[in-house]
Amino acid sequence: MGHSTAWAALIYQHASAARGRLIADALSDLVDKGRKPRRKQDQEPEGHAGDTQD
């Protein structure tokens, strides 16, 4: 990674992972807010073939 010590590399990896998680959570929140609630008739059919019960 180009760091002077393994310890420095671990600190960088931890900070990068934490920042990546914050970004992913923020994007997920934006997607959730942007989705329209599904109407009952738009929901996935039940059963494996759509018109049969499991």
N, C-alpha and C positions, 0 to 999 in steps of 0.2 A: 504494500500500500504506500510505500514511500515514507513511512514514519520512522523516527529515530529509534523507537523502542517498541516492543510488543505491547507494553502497557499503553502507550500513546495510541496505537492502532485499536486496541480494545475500547478505549474511551471514545474514539471517533466512531467506531461501529455502533456503540451503544447510543450515542447522540444521534446518529443517522437513523437508526431503527426507531427511536422515539419520535423523531421529527416526521419520519415516513408514516408512522401510526397516526399522528395528529392530522396530517394531510389527508390520509385515507378516511378518517372519521369525519372530517369537515366535508369532503366530497360526498360521502354517504348521506350526511345530513341534508346537503343541497339536493341530492337526488330524491330523497324521501319527501322533502318539501315540494318538489316539482311534480311529483306523481299525483295524479288525480285519484280519488277514491274509486274503487271498482264498484260498479253497480252489480246487483245480484245476478242479472242475466248475463253479465260479462265474465263472471267467475268461471274457473275451470270446472268442467263437468266432473261428477263423481264417478268412481269406478274406472277400471282399466281401459274400457272401450268407449267410455263416454256416456253410454246409455244403459250400462249394466252396473250392478252393485258388485263390490269387491267380495 
